[in-house]
């Protein structure tokens, strides 16, 4: 395990790597806001990811050193359970006396490189920051750029768009031919924000297999509040199948998954560095 910089970026690997899957024509990608689950709930999430045979995973709200989760490094626990490479990061705490914020994680069956912590612009309630995490995954001859994003929920729509744009700005450092995946909790709870997310990405040539599926549910007094908060966007990749799994209920979010055509990974060479 390697800790980088100010200790809010951690890059490592599971205690025993399982390694990438055998040659296949598709790879399963998952995005999931786990709402800082730990212990038995975290194991249930890991078991679901194993069953799904996910090769690339983006998680949000994953604690590493919080009192509420017994100061367990849940990012590393999952990497150990899944036998995968991982990277984790968190935003800066509001003050030097505050404990570490919840973070985001990327897990991969393939090694991670060019790992980048992105503190998103504009702060939310109480001066709270949010982050995204980017990394390059080399599969065959192809470099794939992936991001796990946790955007702010309580701020004007224009600032939410600016947070997503910051992720796309980081991707702009790489060749436009680099296939990429941006996924995570965009907190697009307003219908107008859902439209703005679609406009931002489709204008840049991105595609998503997801339409209007609700990805979040919380019981509010006498009714269930359902919202579309979570996304998976693809560039230079095509989705073969996809879904939102509502059978796993340990979080107030549901996991999103898609299988992407991986045939190009052995046919196209693209450099991930600028």
Buried (B, 14 or more C-beta within 10 A) or exposed (E): EEEEEEEBBBBBBBEEBEEBBEEBEBBBBBBBBBBBBBEEBBBBBBEBBEEBBBBBBBBBBBBBBBEEBEEBBBBBBBBBBBBBBBBBBBBBBEEEEEEBBBBBBBBBBBEBBBBBBBBBBBBBEEEBBBBBBBBBBBBBEBBBBBBBBBBBBEBEBEBBBBBBBBBBEBBEBBEEEBBBBBBBBBBBBBEEBBEBBBEBBEEBEBBBBBEEBBBBBEEEEEEEEEBBBBBBBBBBBBBBEBBBBEEBEBBBBBBBBBBBBBEBBEEBEBEBEE
